[in-house]
Amino acid sequence: MTHQLDALRQHSLVVADTGDLEAIQRYQPHDATTNPSLLLKAFELPGYRALIDQELAAVKAETSDRQEEHAVDRLAVAMGSEIAKVVPGRVSTEVAAKLSFDTQASIRKAHELVALYDKRGVSRDRVLIKLASTWEGIRAAEVLEREGINCNLTLLFSDAQAQACFDAGVFLVSPFVGRVTDWYKQATGQDFTPDTDPGVQFVRGVCQRVSQGGYDTVVMGASFRTTGQVLALAGCPRLTISPALLEELATTPGEIKPRVLMTRSGGPRPTLLTEPAFRWGHNQDAMANDKLAEGIRRFAEDQDKLEALIAERLASR
């Protein structure tokens, strides 16, 4: 009997949206994505306790300033390195959200993360540096891609963001599904079927743009609320899925047909977006404006909570 998760793998690369090693081992995704919110949850996982203690002890011994920030980076890379032992593909590691509007600081932070991975024997071709899809984040990614450091542009909600990422030659974009749909549900009071779901339609549109323009950028649907949303995007090159939805897919029998067809036509490409055109295009999408700002705030808040937790742990040593 075929289950939906196995059937989905025939059409899309499955990525685990978690830092939980046990869940990653259970569902055997190709890649894994992390962010400050998931790192915060990792503090509650018994499997990471020894690793966290080890990294905090090293931070305490090696640094005297910016200890909390440095500890977050070390923990993100330490956890990412453990995940890299389990997945055959890549691990996404996030640049702090507070740097989302600072191109040079984002580039420096990416270099620091890559250097930490290198010390652990994880080569840069196993890592994706995760940046918010702001104008400044996209510019940072453009520089990093030229240096051979591949990037995952996240918190992507508008056509302007997607086009700017394609123009910059980024390796991968993560257009969000669930948060888009959340906004439209609240704004309209409507419920949606998987095919009328605004988040699903948005990601399908991003895939269509990639195909029509013949861009090399990989599209990875993210932020799912239901398995119906996931299945409606079967055929999207990559889908990053939470453990709860992976479990539902793994235990539900059924065949799956592709709903997204990536046929590269390589037609004429739009004119490269200038900064004013990007900002105007993004500004015209009320949902995208709201959700990008909210997403950056949420990740920054979780980063602050993580640093506060680390400060407590360091003080008790």
N, C-alpha and C positions, 0 to 999 in steps of 0.2 A: 504493500500500500504506500502510495506516494503522499507525503505531507507537504503543506504549502511552502515551508521553508526550503526544502530540497528542490521543489519545483521552481521557486523564485530564483535559486542559484543558477538555473539554466538561462536566465535572461538578464540578471544584474549581479554585480559583485556585492556581497553582503558585508556590511561594516558594522561593528558593534559600537553603539553609542554608550560606552561605559568604561570605567577603569577597573571593574571587578574581574580579577583574573579567573575566578571560578566560573563566572558566566561566560567569559571569553573561551575558556577551555571547553565548556559544555556545547556552545553553539558553533564553534570553529569558523569565525568570520575571516575574511581575507585581510581586512584592516581594522583599526580601532581608532576612535576619536575621544579626546579628553578635553575638559575645560575646567575652570576654577570650581564650578558647581560640583562636578564629578570628583575632583580632588578632595573637596570638602567631605563628600560622602565616604571617600576612601578611608578617612580617619576612623570611621566606624567599623571598618572591615578587619577582622582578626588576621587575615592573611597578610596585611600590610604593616602590622604593629611593629615587628622587628625592623623592617626597612625604615619606617618613620623614625624610630628611636636611633637607628644608626646614622641617618642623615642629619638629624638634629644635633647629635653629639659632634659630628664633623663640623657643622656650621658653628657651633659654640666654640670649638677649638681653633677654627681657621679664621673667623671674621669677627670684627668688633663693631662695624657699622653696617647699616642696612641688613641686619641679620634676618629679619622676617622675610624681606623681599628675596634675599638670596636663598633662604630655606625653601620658599615656594618654588623657585626655579629648580633647585636640586631635587625636591620631591617630585615635581612634574617629570623631570628627566629620569629619575630613579624608577618611578612607576612605569614610564614609557618604555624604559629599557627592559623591564620585566615583561611587559606586554609584547615587546618585539621578539622575545624568546618563544612566544606562543603563536603569534600570527605570522603568516608568510609574507604579508605585505607591509604596509606603512602604519606609523603611529602619528596622529596629529597632536601637536603640543602648542598651546596657545600663548601668544604674547599678551601681557597684561592689558586689560581693557582700558585702563587709564592712559595708555599710550596711543589710543586709537586715532588721535588727531595730531600725532607727532611722528612724521616720517623718519627722521634721523634716529630718534630714540627707539622706534620700532625695529629699524635695521640693526642697531647695536644690540638690542635684546635678542633678536634672532641669532646673531652671531654668537652671543653668550650661550644660548640654548644648544646650538649646533656643537659648540666647543665642549659643553658638558656631555653631550651624547658621544662625541668622539673619545672622550676620556673613558667612557664605559664600553668602548668597542662597538658602538652602533654607528654605522656610516650614515652620511647625510641622505643617501638614496633610500633609507628606510624611514625617513622622518618627513613630515609635512609641517611647516611652520604656519600656525593658524593666526590669521589677522582679520579684524573687522573690516567689512567692505565699505569703509569711508574712502574719500578721495585720497587722504594721506596714507591709509593702509594699503590701498591699491598701488600707490606710487612706491611704497616700501617694497611691496611684492615684486614690482617690475625690476627693481634693482637686485633683489635677492635671486630672482629667476635667472638673471644674466650671470650671476655668480655660481649658478648650479645648485642653489638652495630652493627646492620646490615648496610651494605655498598652497594653503587651503584658505580661501577667502570665505569667511563665515558671516552670519547675520546679513544675508543677502535677500532683499525684499522687493527690489525694483528693477525694471528693465534697464535703467541707466546704470545701476550698479553692475548688472550682468555684462552690459556692453563694454563698460570701462575695464572690467576684468579680462574680457576677451582681447581688447586692444592691448592690454599690458602683457599678454601672453602667460597668464598665471596657469599653474598646473591644474588646479581643481577649484571649483566653486561649490558652495553649499547653500543653495536656495532653500528657504524654510517653507514648510507646508503648514504645520499645526498652528504656528503663531499668526500666519496670514489668515487662516480660517477663523481663528479665535477673534481676530479684529472684525471680520465681516459678520460673524455671528452676533457680536455685541452691537455692531453698528446697525444691523438690519433686523435682528431678532429672528432670522431665518435659520433653519437647519438645511444641510446640504447632503445630497447623495455623493458617493465617491466621484462620479463623473461631473457633477456640477460644483464640486468643492473648489473654492477659489484658490486654496493653496496648491491643490493638485494641478489645476489649470495653469497656475503661475509656473510651476516647475516644468510642465509639458512645454510651455512657451519658451523657457530657457533652453530646453533640449532642442527645440525647433530652430532657435537662433544659432546654436552651435552647428547643427547639421547644415543649415542653409549657407552659413558663412564659411564652412569648412575649417572651423577653428579646432585647435588641438586640445583646448581646455576640457577637462573631464567634469561632468555634472554629477553631483552627489545630492540626491534629495535628503533632507534632514528635518528634524522636529516633527515627528509623526505622533498623532493622537490615537489613531486606530489602525488595525490591520487593513481595513478597507482602503485607507489612503495609501498604504504601502503597496497593495496589490494593484491599485489603479495606476501606479508608476512602474510596474514591472517592465523592464526594458530600458529604463533610465540606467546609465552606466554603473552607478554605485548608489546604494541606499544605506544610510546609517540609522540603525534601529535599536531601540532600548531593549534591555533584557526581558521586560514584561511582554513586549510585542513579539520578540523572538520566540519566547516560550509559546505564545498563542499560535504563531505560525508553525512551530515545530510539532505541535500536538493536534493540528487541524488537518484532516485529510483533504486532498484536492489537487487537481491539476491547475496550472496557471497559463494563461495566454499573455503574450507581451502586449502592453497597452501603449508603450512608447516605442516608436520605430526610429532608430538613429541612422538615417540614410544621408550620408554626406554628399551634398550636391555641389558644394564649393562655389556657390554663385557669388555675385558681386557683394562686397562687404560695405557696410555703412561707413561714412566718413568718421575718422577717429574723433572721439568725444573730447572736446576741450573742457577745462575745469568749469567755466561758466555754464556750458551746455549740460555737463554732468549734474551740477548743483541745481540747475533749473529743472531738468528732467526728474530728478529725485524729489525735488520740492513739490512737484505737481501731483505726486502720489501720497495722499494723506496717510494711508495705511503704512507705507514704507517708512515715512518720516517718523511716525509714532513708534513702530516696532524696532527700528534701528536704534533710536535713542533709548528706548526701554531696555533693549537687549544689552547695550553697552553698560547701562546703569546696573542691571542685574548681575552681570559678570563682575563688575567692579565691586559691588556690594559683597559678593561671595569671596572675592579676592581679599577684601578687608576683613571678613569674618575668618578666613583662613590665616591671614597674618596675625590676627588677634589670638587665635587659638595657638599658633606657633609661639607667639610671645609668651603666653602662659606656660607652655611646655618648657621653653628655654629658661624662663625665670625660676622654674622649679628644679632645675638641674644643679 
